[in-house]
Amino acid sequence: MKVRAGKSGIGNARLPRATARYRRSPLRELPRGRKEPKVASLFQDESGMTTMAMAISIFISIALIFTSAQVYRVNSAAAEIQEVADACALAAENEVAEFVTAVNICDATLLSMTLLAGTLYGIGLVAACVPLAAPISEKCIELATKTMDARERAHASMVQKLDELQRWLPFLASANALGVAQANNEGAFRADYLAIAELVPASGESVGDVSAESLAVVGKDIEEEAGEVREKAQEADEAAKRASEAKLRAFMADCGAEPGYCMSERARSLCGLNDSSNPLYSSVDAWSFDVGLKRIKAYYAKRLATWTLTGSNVEQKADSVLRKRFYQYALDELADAYVHEEEGSFEASIPSLYRNTAEMKRTRLYTEAVYPVTQSGELWYMHAWSGCPNARGAVRMGSVSEMDNGGFAICSECRFSVSSLGKVASASTSIANGFEHHYQTFREALEEYEAERSISDPLSQMVKDELSPLIDSLRSALSDVASRRLQAQPPGRDGCVALVVDLQANNADTGFENLFVANGQTLGTRVAVAGALIIGDETEAGESSISTILEKVFPQEGFLGSVAALAGNLWTGLLRSYEQGQTALMDAVEGGLSSFSTNTSSGLGAWARDMLSSMMETIGLQPSDVRSKKPILVNTARVVSYDGGRFAVTFRDVKQQGLASSMSSGLISGVASKVSEVVRNALSSTEVSICEVELPFLNGTYTIEWALPEHIANTAGGAIDRALSALIGTVESSFGIRVWQ
């Protein structure tokens, strides 16, 4: 380097070969009194740095700055391929995540259709027990059968298409990785990226056969027997309705008419029967026939216990005595009376107290010889009781039947005759202010109730006997089908490895030409690998797949009728059960059952409702994992560590060799040469239809599709082959050294 003259006046003087500054040896001593000689310096004088030193320092600093900048640019360009490799790995594994999401959507659809068909069958059976809901029963069972048919068609399409898509996944992963790589070709250093991706493991497992044949068999049985169930349930309900009407009449006669005339009011007014023996009920549902029977027994016991002889003359006193005999007779007759009522059965026995003389003749009172008989001359007399003045000197005791046969004259005092005993109950039975009037109404209603129950109860039991095995079979079929689900076990479920090469050779000073850094150097071929796998995203709402289905379906024009609305709302709730499990299932079922009244006179509606609800509770539906799947970057060693396939074994072996030799070329070419054969069928569309789902309660159908990256259709197998060949060919010719990290 030459230094031109400046203001210092040194001119072209050459720098001394030795150092410009005098160095004193530590062993040498100057003579006493002699001073250190001064040596002229090119870079330093008495006042500090020279202009020449300043210029050279600036020049060197600038050269170092430009050199550092160029080194940074080159290193950045060289490192950029790793970022591209990371992006390619994520893009490739994202196809696996999309496939898992597609399987979840199909599984949710299939499960909801299975549960919908089973629930509609169940609701159809419940509605069959409710005469007013018979049309709902027929429509629900019809919709259930159509849903089952649609479910089986969807299932066949889903399994076939999803298994086919699994075979496409390796191609789609590499194609997506290649598309991402080529999208990064533009930059400060133009690149020519090629990439392939290997999924680990390289092959998947079938999503599984979850046919609902067992549910279809149960559905056919329900279709065949539902008509007979509806017929018997209607007959049972009609009889039960008549029984309910009879029970209401009995209730009104006993205490329901309070404060008007009824047995409770008459018992309180006529003999002061206390509240404990004379309770009041405001509702027939809380009341029973046994309440009335107990009241009757308490009434006659109280009347007999509090009886006293009344009347202003003998005839009136005779009537009082005969009424006492009636009370005793009634109490004796009621001794064996009973009411036995249980679920499904009713038995009762309450005696009919006579209402007139004709009926009295059919009782034991007619033949009882308890009346004094006297004789006066040629005439015979029978008296009401021994207290009659004319009964003194009675020769024997006679019966009313004797008097009825003739030969007796009427006593002038007691006026006792055959009709005297008959009319004791006649008056109180004929008019509303008599206790026996309401007693007779109560008893007649009870007999009618018992007769109708004898019709209703056996029919109800027949319905239960037919429904119970059907619901049990429905439970078994639903439990079986609900426990078998579509399983996503695709290629790449353990991750993927992306292999990227940049074939573009760029001048090192491209876009940065300057005089401080030597030019003519070339940035050569670069390679990189990256690994990725999919995980569940805890931060995202799990309803994404369910919402996707609902958004596709419910923009439709609506449901086809009221029963279709029931099915549609039911299906919406059952979709939620995919992520919420048993709780959402029960909410949906209860919502469907509440869409119509299950109240029936026979009680079959409530019984069937409870039966279905209890059955559905035993399904034990577990929530599914609905977390959104997303790819994350991981070390490639983790991806291949759990796989025993040829690719993983080769990758581990070659990686060990690369670590030993610190050469990247052997690693990349070795891995690339072992990439398995994949499906290379060119795709003509970016949307793949998995299946069309047809729900019978909706207008039209909805389609489950898998959206592919837009560049997939243009990325044919030839591009994959080119990327593979480039990795094997160009990397082998590369001599760059890079320590594996």
C-alpha distance (Angstrom), angle and dihedral (degrees) to the residues before:
residue distance angle dihedral
M1 . . .
K2 3.75 . .
V3 3.77 124.7 .
R4 3.77 117.3 -153.8
A5 3.80 124.5 -142.8
G6 3.71 118.3 -88.5
K7 3.76 137.5 174.8
S8 3.74 91.0 -62.5
G9 3.84 89.9 78.3
I10 3.76 94.6 -134.6
G11 3.77 91.2 126.3
N12 3.76 119.0 -174.1
A13 3.72 94.7 -24.5
R14 3.75 110.9 151.5
L15 3.73 119.9 -124.9
P16 3.82 112.7 -106.7
R17 3.81 113.5 -104.6
A18 3.74 90.5 -126.2
T19 3.73 123.9 58.7
A20 3.79 114.6 -62.5
R21 3.76 91.3 -130.6
Y22 3.77 124.2 73.1
R23 3.77 111.2 -116.9
R24 3.80 118.0 -157.3
S25 3.71 119.8 -144.9
P26 3.78 112.1 -125.6
L27 3.86 89.4 -132.9
R28 3.76 95.9 55.9
E29 3.80 122.3 83.7
L30 3.76 126.2 -162.4
P31 3.76 119.2 -129.3
R32 3.77 114.8 -92.9
G33 3.77 111.7 -85.5
R34 3.82 95.2 16.1
K35 3.87 117.5 123.9
E36 3.85 129.1 -138.2
P37 3.81 109.6 -93.6
K38 3.83 117.4 -117.7
V39 3.83 117.8 -123.9
A40 3.79 120.9 -160.3
S41 3.87 114.1 -120.9
L42 3.76 127.0 -154.1
F43 3.84 91.9 -148.6
Q44 3.75 103.7 33.9
D45 3.76 135.5 37.4
E46 3.75 133.6 170.2
S47 3.78 92.6 -73.4
G48 3.91 97.5 49.5
M49 3.83 134.6 -100.4
T50 3.77 119.3 15.8
T51 3.78 124.8 -130.0
M52 3.79 89.6 -110.1
A53 3.83 92.1 57.8
M54 3.77 90.9 48.3
A55 3.80 92.6 51.8
I56 3.77 93.9 48.8
S57 3.83 92.0 47.9
I58 3.79 91.5 52.4
F59 3.79 91.1 46.2
I60 3.81 92.6 51.8
S61 3.79 92.3 45.4
I62 3.79 91.9 53.1
A63 3.79 90.8 47.4
L64 3.80 90.7 51.6
I65 3.80 91.9 47.8
F66 3.78 93.0 52.2
T67 3.78 91.6 43.5
S68 3.81 91.8 50.7
A69 3.79 91.0 47.2
Q70 3.78 91.1 51.0
V71 3.81 91.4 47.9
Y72 3.79 89.4 50.0
R73 3.82 90.8 49.2
V74 3.77 92.8 49.4
N75 3.80 93.6 46.0
S76 3.80 91.0 47.2
A77 3.78 91.2 50.3
A78 3.76 90.6 47.9
A79 3.81 92.3 47.9
E80 3.78 93.7 46.8
I81 3.80 91.0 79.5
Q82 3.81 89.8 64.3
E83 3.77 89.9 56.5
V84 3.78 88.8 49.3
A85 3.81 89.8 49.1
D86 3.81 89.6 52.0
A87 3.79 91.0 51.0
C88 3.81 90.8 47.8
A89 3.80 92.0 51.3
L90 3.79 91.0 50.5
A91 3.81 91.2 46.9
A92 3.79 92.2 50.0
E93 3.81 94.2 47.7
N94 3.80 89.8 45.3
E95 3.80 87.9 69.7
V96 3.80 88.0 58.2
A97 3.81 90.0 50.1
E98 3.80 89.9 50.2
F99 3.79 90.3 51.2
V100 3.81 91.4 51.3
T101 3.81 89.2 50.9
A102 3.81 90.1 50.4
V103 3.81 90.3 51.9
N104 3.81 90.5 49.5
I105 3.80 91.3 51.7
C106 3.80 91.1 48.8
D107 3.79 91.3 46.1
A108 3.80 92.0 49.6
T109 3.79 91.1 48.8
L110 3.78 93.2 47.1
L111 3.81 94.2 45.8
S112 3.79 92.6 47.7
M113 3.81 91.1 50.3
T114 3.81 90.4 49.3
L115 3.80 92.3 50.1
L116 3.79 91.0 42.7
A117 3.80 93.2 54.0
G118 3.81 92.0 46.2
T119 3.80 93.3 46.2
L120 3.81 92.4 47.1
Y121 3.80 89.3 52.1
G122 3.81 88.7 50.4
I123 3.80 94.0 47.0
G124 3.80 88.6 47.0
L125 3.80 89.3 56.9
V126 3.80 91.8 47.8
A127 3.81 91.1 49.1
A128 3.83 89.1 48.7
C129 3.80 87.2 65.9
V130 3.80 91.4 55.2
P131 3.83 112.2 71.3
L132 3.80 93.6 -156.5
A133 3.82 89.7 52.1
A134 3.82 95.7 50.2
P135 3.84 92.4 112.1
I136 3.82 89.2 51.3
S137 3.80 89.0 51.3
E138 3.79 93.1 54.0
K139 3.81 93.4 45.8
C140 3.80 94.5 45.8
I141 3.79 92.5 52.1
E142 3.80 90.2 46.1
L143 3.82 91.4 51.0
A144 3.80 90.2 46.0
T145 3.81 91.5 55.5
K146 3.80 92.1 47.1
T147 3.80 90.1 47.9
M148 3.81 89.9 51.6
D149 3.80 91.0 51.9
A150 3.81 91.0 48.3
R151 3.79 90.0 46.2
E152 3.81 92.8 54.4
R153 3.80 91.8 48.1
A154 3.79 90.9 49.0
H155 3.81 91.2 46.4
A156 3.80 93.0 53.2
S157 3.81 91.4 48.3
M158 3.81 93.6 45.6
V159 3.80 95.8 50.5
Q160 3.79 93.4 45.4
K161 3.81 95.2 45.7
L162 3.80 97.8 40.5
D163 3.80 91.8 50.0
E164 3.79 88.4 49.3
L165 3.80 91.6 49.3
Q166 3.80 88.9 51.9
R167 3.77 88.6 60.6
W168 3.78 89.0 51.6
L169 3.78 94.4 50.5
P170 3.85 97.3 88.3
F171 3.79 90.1 52.1
L172 3.80 92.9 43.9
A173 3.80 91.5 48.7
S174 3.81 93.1 51.5
A175 3.79 92.0 42.1
N176 3.79 91.4 51.8
A177 3.80 91.3 46.5
L178 3.80 90.3 49.6
G179 3.78 91.6 49.0
V180 3.80 91.8 51.7
A181 3.81 91.2 46.8
Q182 3.79 93.5 52.1
A183 3.80 91.2 46.2
N184 3.83 87.0 64.8
N185 3.83 96.1 55.8
E186 3.80 93.7 105.0
G187 3.78 118.8 80.7
A188 3.80 145.2 99.4
F189 3.78 86.5 -56.5
R190 3.77 110.0 37.2
A191 3.81 110.9 -127.7
D192 3.78 138.2 -161.1
Y193 3.78 102.3 -153.4
L194 3.77 122.9 -172.6
A195 3.78 122.8 -179.6
I196 3.75 142.8 178.0
A197 3.78 130.2 -175.1
E198 3.78 130.9 -148.9
L199 3.80 118.0 -154.2
V200 3.79 118.8 -142.6
P201 2.92 113.5 -114.0
A202 3.77 95.7 25.7
S203 3.81 95.2 -146.3
G204 3.78 134.5 43.4
E205 3.77 137.7 -145.4
S206 3.78 126.2 -112.7
V207 3.78 114.8 -88.8
G208 3.79 86.4 -123.4
D209 3.77 141.0 -109.8
V210 3.81 110.0 -87.5
S211 3.78 100.1 168.2
A212 3.81 114.6 168.4
E213 3.78 96.6 -145.1
S214 3.81 93.0 136.0
L215 3.81 90.6 55.1
A216 3.79 90.5 48.4
V217 3.81 90.1 54.2
V218 3.81 91.5 51.3
G219 3.80 89.0 47.7
K220 3.80 91.4 56.8
D221 3.81 90.5 50.9
I222 3.79 90.1 50.8
E223 3.80 91.4 49.8
E224 3.80 91.1 51.8
E225 3.80 97.1 47.0
A226 3.80 101.8 34.6
G227 3.81 93.5 83.4
E228 3.80 93.3 55.4
V229 3.79 90.2 45.2
R230 3.79 91.0 53.5
E231 3.83 91.6 48.9
K232 3.80 95.5 49.6
A233 3.79 92.5 41.8
Q234 3.79 90.3 54.0
E235 3.81 92.6 50.2
A236 3.79 90.4 47.0
D237 3.76 91.6 48.6
E238 3.81 93.7 49.0
A239 3.79 90.5 52.5
A240 3.79 91.0 44.3
K241 3.78 89.8 50.1
R242 3.80 91.0 54.5
A243 3.79 88.1 47.5
S244 3.78 90.4 52.0
E245 3.77 90.8 51.4
A246 3.80 89.8 51.2
K247 3.77 91.1 49.0
L248 3.78 90.5 52.0
R249 3.80 90.6 53.5
A250 3.80 89.7 50.2
F251 3.79 90.5 49.2
M252 3.79 92.0 50.8
A253 3.79 91.0 49.0
D254 3.78 91.8 49.6
C255 3.81 104.7 43.4
G256 3.78 109.8 -40.0
A257 3.80 94.5 94.8
E258 3.82 93.8 59.8
P259 2.98 128.2 169.4
G260 3.82 83.9 26.9
Y261 3.77 125.7 70.4
C262 3.82 113.7 -55.4
M263 3.80 136.8 123.6
S264 3.80 94.3 -83.2
E265 3.81 92.9 49.5
R266 3.85 92.9 44.2
A267 3.80 92.2 47.7
R268 3.79 90.6 52.4
S269 3.80 94.0 45.3
L270 3.80 99.9 40.5
C271 3.79 101.8 41.9
G272 3.79 107.3 3.6
L273 3.82 95.3 -113.7
N274 3.81 107.1 -169.0
D275 3.80 125.6 -120.3
S276 3.80 96.2 -104.3
S277 3.81 89.9 60.9
N278 3.77 93.9 31.6
P279 3.85 106.5 45.8
L280 3.78 124.2 174.9
Y281 3.82 125.2 -135.4
S282 3.77 123.0 -165.8
S283 3.81 96.0 -163.4
V284 3.76 132.6 49.0
D285 3.81 88.9 -144.8
A286 3.80 90.3 64.9
W287 3.79 93.7 41.0
S288 3.80 127.5 81.4
F289 3.81 136.6 -171.0
D290 3.76 89.3 -109.5
V291 3.81 88.9 66.3
G292 3.80 90.0 58.7
L293 3.79 93.5 45.8
K294 3.79 92.2 52.3
R295 3.79 90.0 48.6
I296 3.82 91.3 52.0
K297 3.79 93.2 50.7
A298 3.80 91.3 47.1
Y299 3.80 91.2 49.1
Y300 3.82 96.7 53.5
A301 3.78 91.8 41.8
K302 3.80 89.7 53.5
R303 3.81 93.3 45.5
L304 3.78 91.4 51.4
A305 3.78 93.6 45.0
T306 3.79 93.7 49.8
W307 3.80 97.7 39.4
T308 3.81 117.9 130.9
L309 3.78 129.9 175.0
T310 3.79 109.6 -96.1
G311 3.79 135.6 176.2
S312 3.77 138.9 93.3
N313 3.79 95.2 -122.6
V314 3.77 138.5 28.5
E315 3.79 94.3 -97.0
Q316 3.80 92.0 53.7
K317 3.77 90.6 45.7
A318 3.80 88.4 51.2
D319 3.80 89.7 54.9
S320 3.81 89.0 50.9
V321 3.80 91.0 52.1
L322 3.80 92.3 48.0
R323 3.82 90.4 50.4
K324 3.79 89.1 54.6
R325 3.80 88.1 53.0
F326 3.83 87.8 51.6
Y327 3.83 91.3 51.8
Q328 3.76 91.0 50.7
Y329 3.78 90.9 46.5
A330 3.83 91.8 50.3
L331 3.80 92.3 48.2
D332 3.80 91.4 49.7
E333 3.79 91.5 49.0
L334 3.79 91.7 48.9
A335 3.78 92.9 52.1
D336 3.80 91.5 89.5
A337 3.79 96.8 35.4
Y338 3.80 116.5 121.7
V339 3.79 145.3 167.3
H340 3.80 119.4 -151.4
E341 3.79 113.6 -178.1
E342 3.78 125.8 170.8
E343 3.77 135.1 154.1
G344 3.78 104.9 -69.0
S345 3.80 97.5 8.2
F346 3.80 141.2 65.3
E347 3.81 130.3 -176.9
A348 3.79 127.9 170.5
S349 3.78 140.5 163.2
I350 3.79 120.4 -168.3
P351 3.80 118.9 161.0
S352 3.75 123.2 -118.4
L353 3.80 108.4 -122.2
Y354 3.77 110.9 -147.6
R355 3.76 118.7 -101.7
N356 3.83 100.8 -166.6
T357 3.78 144.2 8.5
A358 3.77 93.8 -82.7
E359 3.78 91.8 56.0
M360 3.79 91.4 42.3
K361 3.81 89.1 60.5
R362 3.82 88.2 63.3
T363 3.79 92.1 58.6
R364 3.78 132.0 78.8
L365 3.81 89.0 -107.5
Y366 3.76 87.4 75.6
T367 3.79 94.2 61.7
E368 3.79 101.6 32.8
A369 3.83 110.7 117.1
V370 3.79 98.4 -144.7
Y371 3.79 102.9 118.6
P372 3.88 121.8 98.1
V373 3.81 115.0 -114.1
T374 3.80 120.9 -155.5
Q375 3.78 134.4 178.8
S376 3.76 127.1 -142.2
G377 3.75 112.1 -178.9
E378 3.72 108.0 -50.5
L379 3.83 94.0 -21.0
W380 3.76 126.1 94.6
Y381 3.81 122.0 -151.5
M382 3.81 132.8 -165.6
H383 3.81 117.8 -158.2
A384 3.82 132.7 -155.1
W385 3.80 92.8 -124.3
S386 3.72 142.0 -16.5
G387 3.79 90.9 -95.5
C388 3.80 91.6 73.0
P389 3.86 108.4 109.6
N390 3.80 89.7 -131.4
A391 3.79 92.4 52.9
R392 3.79 93.2 76.1
G393 3.75 112.5 117.9
A394 3.84 94.1 24.5
V395 3.79 110.2 -180.0
R396 3.78 97.0 -157.7
M397 3.81 145.0 -19.5
G398 3.78 120.6 -92.7
S399 3.83 139.2 -172.0
V400 3.78 134.1 -123.8
S401 3.77 89.3 -113.1
E402 3.81 89.6 62.8
M403 3.76 90.5 51.7
D404 3.78 89.7 48.1
N405 3.80 89.8 56.4
G406 3.81 90.1 60.3
G407 3.79 136.1 -117.5
F408 3.82 96.7 103.8
A409 3.75 128.1 107.5
I410 3.82 122.9 -146.9
C411 3.81 115.2 -100.9
S412 3.77 111.3 -119.4
E413 3.79 92.3 -141.8
C414 3.83 108.8 42.5
R415 3.82 95.2 21.2
F416 3.85 88.8 -147.5
S417 3.80 114.7 179.4
V418 3.82 139.8 153.3
S419 3.79 90.4 -86.6
S420 3.80 93.7 49.0
L421 3.79 91.9 80.4
G422 3.81 93.0 38.7
K423 3.76 95.0 55.1
V424 3.83 93.7 53.6
A425 3.81 90.3 85.5
S426 3.78 97.4 23.8
A427 3.77 96.5 80.3
S428 3.81 97.2 43.8
T429 3.79 90.6 46.1
S430 3.77 96.4 48.6
I431 3.77 99.7 50.8
A432 3.83 130.4 55.6
N433 3.80 95.2 -121.7
G434 3.78 91.7 64.0
F435 3.78 121.7 93.2
E436 3.81 91.8 -141.2
H437 3.81 90.0 57.7
H438 3.80 91.4 64.1
Y439 3.79 91.5 36.8
Q440 3.77 89.8 59.3
T441 3.81 91.9 47.9
F442 3.79 89.7 49.5
R443 3.80 92.7 50.0
E444 3.80 94.8 47.4
A445 3.80 91.0 49.6
L446 3.79 90.0 49.5
E447 3.80 91.7 52.4
E448 3.79 91.0 49.8
Y449 3.78 90.7 46.8
E450 3.79 90.9 51.9
A451 3.80 91.7 48.9
E452 3.79 93.6 51.1
R453 3.77 91.8 45.3
S454 3.79 88.5 54.4
I455 3.80 86.5 60.7
S456 3.80 99.5 37.9
D457 3.80 99.7 44.2
P458 3.82 97.8 56.5
L459 3.80 91.4 45.2
S460 3.79 90.8 48.8
Q461 3.77 90.3 50.3
M462 3.78 90.5 50.7
V463 3.80 89.8 52.9
K464 3.80 91.0 49.3
D465 3.79 91.2 47.9
E466 3.81 89.7 54.0
L467 3.80 96.6 42.4
S468 3.81 99.4 44.9
P469 3.84 96.8 66.5
L470 3.81 90.9 42.3
I471 3.80 92.2 54.0
D472 3.81 91.0 44.3
S473 3.81 89.9 52.1
L474 3.80 89.4 46.9
R475 3.81 90.2 52.7
S476 3.80 92.7 50.5
A477 3.80 92.8 47.9
L478 3.81 94.0 47.3
S479 3.80 93.0 46.5
D480 3.78 90.5 49.9
V481 3.80 96.6 47.7
A482 3.81 95.3 39.7
S483 3.81 90.8 54.3
R484 3.83 92.9 54.3
R485 3.77 110.5 71.6
L486 3.77 139.5 169.9
Q487 3.79 107.8 -88.6
A488 3.80 123.6 -152.1
Q489 3.82 107.5 -142.3
P490 3.82 99.9 149.1
P491 3.79 131.5 162.4
G492 3.79 107.7 -81.4
R493 3.79 94.9 32.7
D494 3.82 87.0 131.0
G495 3.80 93.5 43.5
C496 3.78 140.2 -90.3
V497 3.81 139.8 -102.4
A498 3.81 118.9 -137.5
L499 3.83 119.7 -155.0
V500 3.83 116.2 -161.4
V501 3.84 132.0 -177.3
D502 3.80 129.8 -176.2
L503 3.82 109.2 -150.2
Q504 3.80 95.3 -177.6
A505 3.83 115.9 109.9
N506 3.84 111.3 -154.4
N507 3.80 131.5 -175.6
A508 3.77 108.2 -107.8
D509 3.82 91.9 -128.0
T510 3.80 95.3 49.5
G511 3.79 107.2 147.1
F512 3.81 90.9 -1.1
E513 3.83 106.3 73.4
N514 3.83 114.0 163.6
L515 3.83 141.9 145.0
F516 3.74 95.2 -115.6
V517 3.81 98.2 68.2
A518 3.75 123.4 50.9
N519 3.81 113.1 -115.7
G520 3.77 133.3 -151.8
Q521 3.84 95.5 75.6
T522 3.82 118.9 128.3
L523 3.80 129.6 -143.2
G524 3.81 100.8 -139.2
T525 3.78 138.0 -161.9
R526 3.79 115.6 -38.4
V527 3.79 131.4 -164.9
A528 3.81 136.8 -171.1
V529 3.80 141.3 173.3
A530 3.81 130.4 -151.6
G531 3.79 137.2 179.8
A532 3.81 132.9 -145.2
L533 3.81 139.6 171.4
I534 3.81 136.2 -176.4
I535 3.80 126.4 -107.0
G536 3.77 135.1 177.3
D537 3.79 113.3 -94.6
E538 3.80 108.6 -129.5
T539 3.79 92.7 -172.3
E540 3.79 97.5 62.6
A541 3.78 125.2 78.1
G542 3.75 112.4 -100.1
E543 3.79 95.2 -137.5
S544 3.79 94.9 79.2
S545 3.80 95.8 105.4
I546 3.81 92.3 42.7
S547 3.79 91.5 47.6
T548 3.79 89.3 49.7
I549 3.79 90.7 58.4
L550 3.81 94.2 45.4
E551 3.79 92.3 48.4
K552 3.79 89.8 53.5
V553 3.79 94.7 47.9
F554 3.76 110.5 36.7
P555 3.81 100.3 56.8
Q556 3.84 82.1 75.1
E557 3.80 119.5 110.9
G558 3.77 92.3 -96.2
F559 3.76 143.5 -100.7
L560 3.79 123.7 -31.0
G561 3.82 101.1 -121.8
S562 3.79 139.0 -31.6
V563 3.80 95.3 -67.4
A564 3.80 88.1 47.1
A565 3.80 87.8 54.3
L566 3.80 88.0 53.5
A567 3.82 89.8 51.6
G568 3.79 92.9 44.8
N569 3.78 94.3 51.3
L570 3.78 89.3 44.3
W571 3.81 91.3 52.6
T572 3.80 91.5 49.6
G573 3.79 90.5 55.1
L574 3.79 92.5 45.2
L575 3.79 90.4 53.9
R576 3.80 87.6 59.4
S577 3.79 89.0 55.4
Y578 3.81 88.0 68.5
E579 3.78 89.5 73.4
Q580 3.82 101.0 22.6
G581 3.80 100.3 40.3
Q582 3.80 125.5 -159.7
T583 3.81 96.3 -1.4
A584 3.81 93.6 60.1
L585 3.81 90.5 42.0
M586 3.80 91.7 57.1
D587 3.80 92.0 44.5
A588 3.80 89.8 54.0
V589 3.81 93.5 46.8
E590 3.82 92.9 47.9
G591 3.79 89.3 47.8
G592 3.79 90.8 53.1
L593 3.80 92.8 47.9
S594 3.78 92.1 48.9
S595 3.80 91.3 58.7
F596 3.81 89.5 85.4
S597 3.79 135.4 24.9
T598 3.79 116.3 -97.7
N599 3.81 94.2 -170.0
T600 3.79 111.4 126.0
S601 3.78 134.6 164.5
S602 3.79 89.8 -123.6
G603 3.82 92.9 50.7
L604 3.82 90.1 -129.2
G605 3.80 92.8 121.1
A606 3.80 93.9 56.4
W607 3.80 91.0 42.0
A608 3.80 93.1 52.2
R609 3.81 91.2 44.9
D610 3.80 92.1 52.8
M611 3.78 90.3 44.3
L612 3.81 92.4 54.0
S613 3.81 93.4 44.3
S614 3.80 91.9 50.3
M615 3.78 90.3 47.6
M616 3.80 93.4 51.1
E617 3.79 90.5 49.8
T618 3.81 89.2 62.8
I619 3.82 93.3 58.1
G620 3.81 90.0 86.2
L621 3.80 94.5 -157.6
Q622 3.78 110.7 -165.0
P623 3.83 122.5 -147.5
S624 3.79 115.4 -105.2
D625 3.78 126.1 -128.8
V626 3.79 100.7 -99.9
R627 3.76 97.9 165.6
S628 3.79 113.1 135.7
K629 3.78 111.6 -106.5
K630 3.79 120.3 -130.3
P631 3.81 133.4 172.6
I632 3.80 122.4 -116.0
L633 3.81 131.8 -172.4
V634 3.79 117.3 -104.5
N635 3.76 136.9 165.9
T636 3.80 111.4 -78.9
A637 3.80 89.0 -127.1
R638 3.78 89.5 65.6
V639 3.79 91.9 51.8
V640 3.80 95.3 54.7
S641 3.81 98.1 33.5
Y642 3.82 95.4 86.6
D643 3.79 97.8 41.2
G644 3.79 125.3 86.2
G645 3.79 96.5 -170.0
R646 3.77 124.7 122.7
F647 3.76 93.9 -102.0
A648 3.81 94.3 51.8
V649 3.81 92.9 46.4
T650 3.79 92.3 48.0
F651 3.77 92.0 45.5
R652 3.80 91.7 53.5
D653 3.80 92.4 46.8
V654 3.77 94.1 48.0
K655 3.78 91.5 45.1
Q656 3.80 90.1 55.3
Q657 3.79 89.4 51.0
G658 3.78 90.1 48.8
L659 3.80 90.9 51.2
A660 3.79 90.5 50.3
S661 3.79 95.9 47.7
S662 3.80 98.3 31.2
M663 3.80 86.0 -136.7
S664 3.79 118.5 133.1
S665 3.79 96.0 -167.7
G666 3.80 95.3 71.0
L667 3.79 91.2 47.2
I668 3.79 97.4 51.0
S669 3.77 97.6 40.6
G670 3.78 91.4 45.4
V671 3.78 93.0 52.3
A672 3.78 93.4 42.7
S673 3.78 92.3 51.7
K674 3.82 90.9 56.7
V675 3.81 98.1 50.2
S676 3.80 104.8 129.7
E677 3.78 124.6 -118.5
V678 3.79 112.1 -90.2
V679 3.74 138.2 -170.9
R680 3.81 109.3 -81.4
N681 3.79 100.9 -179.7
A682 3.78 107.8 145.8
L683 3.80 113.0 -122.0
S684 3.78 121.9 -138.2
S685 3.80 97.9 -165.0
T686 3.78 138.3 42.9
E687 3.83 91.6 -140.5
V688 3.78 122.9 66.4
S689 3.82 117.2 -163.6
I690 3.80 110.4 -137.5
C691 3.81 97.0 -178.4
E692 3.78 144.7 -33.8
V693 3.78 113.7 -120.8
E694 3.77 117.3 -151.5
L695 3.78 116.2 -166.1
P696 3.82 112.9 -169.8
F697 3.80 94.5 -139.8
L698 3.81 94.8 55.3
N699 3.78 133.6 74.4
G700 3.78 106.8 -110.9
T701 3.79 129.1 -21.7
Y702 3.77 138.2 -75.6
T703 3.76 126.0 -134.1
I704 3.78 128.7 -139.1
E705 3.79 107.7 -144.6
W706 3.77 136.8 179.4
A707 3.79 111.9 -138.0
L708 3.80 112.1 -145.7
P709 3.81 126.5 -160.0
E710 3.80 111.0 -81.7
H711 3.80 93.8 -119.5
I712 3.82 93.5 54.4
A713 3.79 93.7 88.6
N714 3.80 89.9 55.8
T715 3.80 95.0 44.1
A716 3.77 104.0 83.1
G717 3.76 127.8 179.5
G718 3.82 90.4 -94.2
A719 3.79 90.5 69.1
I720 3.79 89.7 52.1
D721 3.80 90.3 50.2
R722 3.81 90.1 49.7
A723 3.79 90.7 51.6
L724 3.80 91.2 49.1
S725 3.79 93.1 47.8
A726 3.78 91.3 47.5
L727 3.79 91.4 53.0
I728 3.78 92.8 49.8
G729 3.81 98.1 39.1
T730 3.75 107.6 35.5
V731 3.77 97.4 37.8
E732 3.79 91.3 54.2
S733 3.79 88.6 58.0
S734 3.77 92.7 50.8
F735 3.78 117.3 101.9
G736 3.75 98.4 -175.6
I737 3.76 115.5 128.0
R738 3.77 121.8 -138.7
V739 3.76 127.8 164.6
W740 3.80 111.4 -124.7
Q741 3.75 113.3 -112.6
